[in-house]
């Protein structure tokens, strides 16, 4: 049964996963426990070179395969995963997706081989999520761009690969030519020479020790009138001629910005996948521990009881395991969407917007799930789980930042809700409250109310009725979204400040984004089951995912008349029952992740 589940979980890129597992199984993972920061950084850099020599790289025409490769690194030292993501996913990906032939030919081979280590310099001290209003400038002057950090808030911050190893950075800055600002563009800026010394006008500072991921050399960058050739502009979506004339295939500055940003969605999807791998690893450790650790005897018994035989322990681990399965299938669909969108010969703008929205939501939910599940796994392992040698403390520290990098989760759920409210209109990806407030003022939400059908939720006597599950999740999503649209429209019509209207409804906005993603995750799980030759076990896992989700949100279902008090109590009982039924299969379910044994304690 384990092999059958593994095949289903591996999905479209099964062959690649098997090859990568074989490569992982042939080497002993380097242990970062006990290393000082400099030793850890040196070890990760050496491992990165070994990956490059082995032909590993995320800069590939196989878009989906590149993300899968990144996810598989999540079974090992997450510093290596992040370092690889910076080099090949962010730095290389930006050159690949935002540059043109001249950049590809000149830089990509050296990026792939690691001859050119680089950085992705987007985030500033004063601007994280609000990328559109970054303050770094790149002003055109006689064949060169002058890159400048105008003030402290414009300092590039938390930049991976900057403190120690990076020699070049893709710097996001406001492009200014002919006295006009054309918005954020990306520029290739050398930051170190061949001897590792900072280039003239470039100041580099180490961010220092972090809560986790200390094998990644995060740093800060300042630019003081640094001149780079005109050709260093990554010019797929905007270019500057020798005489300073700006041109672009996209006329609107705002639309151009969001189109550029949308091409970089691969990083956000990769983070969600890496979080999933770390979560799978934590659950494998915790379930195996719970199958061998014993505590207390039954009355009259000679042997102590295995931890996983206790209902309380089942409740800790098995709903989390069911959700991990659900998110795995959702991630697989998301990677497939990415592959189709970015491999298409003719861009599909609507598909791109839907991809961005789904990537934002899955990333938020998957990384929050990783944080809570790894903590639960640590507690489930007791004192053993607190020992560094048992991996869980490192996983907990390393994944903590996943909830805020590649997009703060709270902001990302707002993006999801905005996509639902606007039906993916132009520039929906603007994350600022002001932009969404403008939508309130324009009363675009009326279209939402028109396209949502009136629904009558049909009760089912069977709590495991899949059609009822799907209807329950869809009904909740539509009710929350319609309520949000009415709330925003009513407030906007009262001559209120649009910003205040949106701000006062942020709790509702976040719920709309979350319940939409819950429904997509369930649909993905159902689609995954449909591909399985042996569905019974996965059906039970899906039942547990649904009912534990309903149990966690019982207040909403009760308040809105979707569950009676008696039926809500039955949901709790059914979660307990499913835990007992799945308990004998717990080891099979975690072994199906097929994590190479040397990556487990």
N, C-alpha and C positions, 0 to 999 in steps of 0.2 A: 504493500500500500504506500510505503514511503516513496518509492521510486515513481509511482503513478502521480502522487501529489507534487513531487519535484518537477516532473515533466509539465504539469499544468501550471505551476508557479513560474517556471522558466519561460514559457510562452514563446513569443515570436523570435526572440534572440537566444533560444536554448543552446544552439551550437556554440555561440560566443561565450555564454556563461560556462559551459562545460570546459572549453579550452582555457578560460581564465582560472577556473577551479584547479585544473590540472597544473597550471603554472604555479598557483599558490601552494598547492600540495607538494610541489617539488622543492620548495624553499622553506627555510625556517623563518618565521616572522621576527623582525628585530624588536626587542623588548625595550620600551622607553622608560620603564619603571626605574626610579633611582637616578636617572640621568639629570645633570644640571642643564640649564637652558641651552648653553652653547653646544654641549655634547649632543643634546636632542636635535638641535637644528642641523648640526653636521651630519648626524645619522640620517635624518630625513632627506637632506640634500643628496647624500650618497645613494639612498634608496631611489630617489628620483632619477638619478643618472642610470641606475640599473634598469629602471622601467624604460627609460629612453633607449638604452642599448638593446633591450628585449623587443623593441618595436612597438611599445605601448605609446599611444598618444590619443588625446581627445580631439585633435585637429584632423578630422576625417570626413570624407564624403558620406560615410555611414552615420548620419546624424543620431539616429536612435542608438546605434551600437556604441557611439562615444559616451552617451549618458549611461548606458549599461555598464561600460567599463569603469566609469567613475563610481557607480553604485557598488560594484564589487570590491573596490578599495575600502569601502565602508566597513568591511568585516575585519580590517586590520587597524593599524595606527591611524586615527582620524587626522592627525597632523599631516601624514603623507597624502591622504585623500584630498585635504584642503590645499596643500601645496601643489599637487598635480592639477587641481581645479583652477588655481590661480594661473599657473603656467600655460596649460593647454586649453582650459575651458574659457577663462576670462581674457587673459592676455592674447593667446592665440585665437580664441573665438572672436574677439573684437577685430583683430586684423583680418580674419577670414570673412566676417559678416559685414563689417563696415568699410573695409578697404576694397581696392580694385586690383587688377592684374599686376600692376607694378609692385604693389605691396606684397601680394601673394608670392610672386617670384623671388623678391628680394629677401623677405623675412621669414616666411612660413617654414622653409627647410631648417633654418637655424633654430626656430622656436621648437619644432618637433624634436630635433636632436639635442636640445638643451644647450646648444652653443650660444644662444641668446636668451638668458633668463630675464623674465620681465614681470611687470606689475600691471594692475588694473586700477588706475587712480581716478576714481569717481567720487567717493564719499569725502565730504569736507567736514571740518570740525563743527561748522554752523549749519550744514545742510546734509542730512542723511537721506530721508525719503523724498525730500523736495529737490529732485535732481534738476528740474527745469530752471531753478533759480540759483544754481551754483555761481560762485563769485569769481573763480579763477578766470582770467581773460587770455585770449590769444589774438593779438592785434596784428593785422597784416601790414608789412612795411618792406617794400622794395625787394620782393622775392623771398621774404622770410616771415614767419610768424613770431611775434614776441610774446612768450608765455610768462605770465606774471601772477603772483599771489598778492592781491591788493591789501589784505588785512588778515588778522589772526583767524577769523572765522572761515577764511578761504583756504586755510592750510589743508592739504590732503591728509586724511587721518585713517588709521587702522589698515593701512595698505599692505597686504600680504606680499612677501618677497622684497619689500622695500628696505628693511633694516640691514640686511646682510648680503643677499645674493643677486638682486635685480640689477640689470644694466640698462634697461629701457622701460619706459612706462607708457601705456596708453592713457593720456591725460584728457579728461573731459573738461572743456572750458568754453566760455562764451566767445564765439567767433565774431570779431569786429573787423570790418573792412570798409573803406570809404566813409568812415564816421558812423556807420550803422551796425547795430548788433543783430546778428542773424541767429542767435540762440546757441544752444550747446552742441558742440561737435567734438570729435575725438582726434587727438594729435599724438604722433609718436615722438616722445621726448627722451633722448639719452639722459640717464641719471648718474651713470658711473663710466669711467674709462676702463680699458682692458686690465688695469692693475687694481681695479676695485675702488679707485678714488672718486669722490663726488665730482661731477662735471662743474665747470664754472657757472656760477649763478644758482646751483642746486644745493639746497641744504637738506640733509637727511638726519632724522632722529629716530632712535629705537623706541617703540612703544613700551618696552619693558615686559616684566612678567605679567601673565594673564591668568585667569581662573583655569583655563585649559588651552589646548592646542599650542603648547609652548614650543613645539617643533617647527612652527610657522613663524617666520621673522617679520612680524608686523611693524611697520614704521610710519613716520610722518614725512611729508615732502613739502618744501617751499620752493618757489621759483622766483628769482629776481631778474627780470628782463632777459630770460633765456631765449636765444634766437634759434629757431629750427627751420630748415628749408621748407618752402611752400609744398613740396612733394610729401612732406610728413603728415599732411592732413589726410585722414582716412576719408576718401572722397566719394564713396558710393552714393551718398544722398545729398552731397553738397560740395561744390568745388570753387576755388578762387583762381582766376586767370592771372597771368603775369602782371597785367595792368591793375589788378585788384578787383576786377569785376566778379561778383558772386553769381553762381548759377546753381540750379537744383532741379531735378525732375519733379519735385514736390513743391508747389508754390507756397503753401501755408507754412509759416515757421513752426507753428504749434503741431500741425499734422506731421511735418517732417521729423520733429523731435520724437513724437510717439512712435513713428515708424522705425526710427533708428533704435529706440529703446526696446521696441518689440522684438527686434532681431536677436537681442541678448537674453531672451527668456530662457535659453538653455541652462544658464547658471542657476536660476530659481528652481527649475525642474530637477537639476542635479542635486541640489541641497535636499529637496524632498526625498529623493532616492537614497542619498547617503544617510539621512535620518532613519529611513526604513531599514537599512542594513544594520545600523547600530541597534535599533530596537529589536530586530530579530536575534541579534547576537546576545543581547541582554536577557531576552526571554528564554533562549536556549540554555543559557547558564542557570537561570533561576528555576526552570522546570526540571532540569537534570538534578539540580541540588534538591529540589522538593521531592524527587523520586527516591532519593537515597538517605536523606536526613530523617531521623526519627525523634519523636518527642512524646513522652507520657504513654502509659499502658492503659489498655482497656481494662475495666474491672474483671479480675480473674484471668487476665491474659498474661502470657509470658514475654511477649515481644512488644516493644514500643511502636506507636502508630507512625506510619510514613506521613510526612507533612502534607503531601498532596491529597491524602485521604480526608483531610479536614475541609469542611465546607468553606471556612473563612479563607483558607489558602487557595482553594479553587476560585473563590470570588476575586482574590487579588490578581491571579495570573490568567485565568481562562478568558474572561471578557476582554482583557488587554490583548491576548493572543488572537481572539476573533477579530478585533478591530485591526490588528496588524495584518491579518490576512486580507481584510476588506481594503485597507489602504494599499496593500501590495497590488491588488488587481486594478485599483484606481490609478496607481502610478504607472502600471504597464500600459493602460489605455492612454494616459497622458503622454508617455514617451512615443507611442504610436502616432498620436496626433502631431507631436512635434516633428517626427520624421516625415510625415506626409506634407505638412505645411512648408517646412524648410527644404524639402527635396523637390517641390513642385517647380515646373518650368515657368508657369505663370502664377504670380502671387495671388492668393485669395485673401483679400483684406478682411472679410468677415470671419473667415476661418482663423486668421491670425489673431483677431480680437478675442474670439472665443477661447483660443489656446491661452492667451495671456490671462484671461479671467480664470480659467480652470487651473492654470499653473499657480496663480496667486492663492487660490483657495486651498488646493491640495498641499502646497508648501506650508501654509499656515497650520492646517489641521495635522499634517504629518509630523511637523516639528514640535508642536504642542504635545502630541501623543507620545513622541519620543521622550520628551522631558518627563512627563508624568509616569510613563511605563518604566523607564530606567530607574527612577526613584523607587517605584513599587517593587521592581526586581531586586534592588539593593536591600530594601526592608525585608523582602521575602527570604533573603539569604542570611539574615541576622548579622552577627559579627563577622562571619566569613565574607559577606558581601561588602564589608567595609575595608577589607584588605586590598591593597593595590594590586597584589599578584592575581587576584580574582577578577580583574578587569573593570568591574562595575564602577568603582569610583572614577576611574579615568574616562569611561564612557559618559558618566554623568557630567563631569566637568567639560569634556570636549564638545558635547552636543548642546550645552546650555545656550551658546551664542547663536545656534541655528534659528532660534525664534526671532532674532532681530537682524541677522545679516541676509543679504539678497532680498531685502524687504522686510520691514517690521510687520509682524503678523497682524497686529490690529489694523494697520493701514491697508494691508493686503485684503483683508475681509471687506473693508470699505470699497475697495476696487471691485470686488466681486459683486457687491450690492449695486454699485453704480452701473455695472454692465447690465444687470437685470432691469434697472430703472430706465436706462436709455436705449435698450435693445442694441447695444454695441455701436452707438453713433460715433462719429469722428471724435477723436481726442478723449474717449471715455477713460483712457488710462491716466489722465491727470489726477494725481492722488490728493491734491490740495482740497481742504474744506471749501475754499472760496470757489473753486471750479464746480464742485458739486452744488454749492449754494446757488450758483447761477442757473443750474438746471431746475432748481426749485422755483426760482423767479420766472423761468420760462414755462413752467408747468408742463414739463414733458411727461410727468407721471400719469397723465390722463390716458395715454396710450397703454400703459401697463394695465389699468383697470379694464380697458376695452378688450384686451387679449386674454385675460384670465377668465376661464369659464366658471360659471356657478357650479359648485360641486356638492353633492350629497354623499357624505361618507357612509359607506355600507359596513355595518358591523359583521364580524365573523366569529363564530363560536370556537374556531380553531386559532389559537394564538400563534401557530406556526404556518398559517396560511400566507404564502408568499405574495399573492395578489393583494391581500389586505395590507401586508407590510408596505408594499410599493405605493398603494393608495394612501396609506397613513402618512408616509414621508412626503408624498407629493402634495397632499392636502395641507399639511403643515407649511410647506414651502409657499404655496400659493396664498394661503391665508396671511402669513407674515408679510409677504411682499405687497399684497393688496392693502393690508393695514398700513404699511409704511407709506405707500403711495398716497392714500387718503390723508394720512397725518401730515405729510409734507405739503400736499396741495391745499389743505384747509389752512395750515399755518401761513403759507405763502400768500394766500388770498386776503389775509387780514392786515396787509400793509406792514408786515413785520420785516425786520432785517433778514435777508436770505441766509446769511451766515448763522445767525442765531437760530433760525428755523432748523437748519441742518444740524447744528451743534446740539440742540435740544433733543434731536432724534437719533443721536449716534448709537445709543443702546439698541434701538430698533434696527438701525442699519447693519450693525454687526450681527445681530441675530438672523437677519435676512440672508447675509452672506454665508453664515454657518449652516443653516438648515438647507440651503441650496446645495452646498457641498456634501452634506450628509446624504441627500438624495442621489447625487451623482455617484458617490462611493457605493451605495447599495446597488445601483444599476450596474456598476462595473463588476461587483461581486457576482451578481446574477449572471452576467455575461461570461465570467470566468467559470462558473459552475457548468454552464451550458457546454463548454469545451471539454469537460472532464469525462472520461469513460466510466468513472466510478463516482457517482454524485452524492451518495448517502452521507458520507462523513462531512463533505463540504456544505451540504444543505444544513446540517446541524450547526456547523460553525457559523454559517450565515444567520441562522435563527438566533444564535447567541449574540451576534453583533447587533442585530435589529432590536432585540428585546432589551439588551443592556443599554442601548442608546435611548430607547423609549423609557426605561426605568430611570435613567439619569435626568430625563426631561419630563418626568411625570407631572410636575407642577403645571407646565404649559398645557399638556394634554388634558389634565383635569380642569384647569381654568377655562379652557375653550370647549369643553363638552365632548372631547374626542374619546375620553375614557371615563367610565363611571368609577367611583371609589372601589367598588368590588372588583372590577376588572383590572384596575391598577394594582390591586393586591395580588391578583392572579399573575400579573406580569412578573412580580418579584418572585413568586413561587416557581414560575416557569424558568426564570434565570437560574435558580437553585437546581432545578431538575436537569437543565441542560449542562450545568457544571458537572453534576454527577455522571451524566451519560458520556460526556467528553473526557472525563478524567482518565479512563483507560487508554485514550488515544493521544494524550498530551505529548508524550515523547515522540510519537510518530509525527505529530503536527510540527514540532520544532525541528526534528531531524530532516523534515522535508525541505527546510531552507537550505540544506546541503552546505553548511558552512564548513570549510576544511577544519579537521580536528585540531591542528596545531594552532588555530586561532581561538581556541576555547581552553579554559583552565582545566 
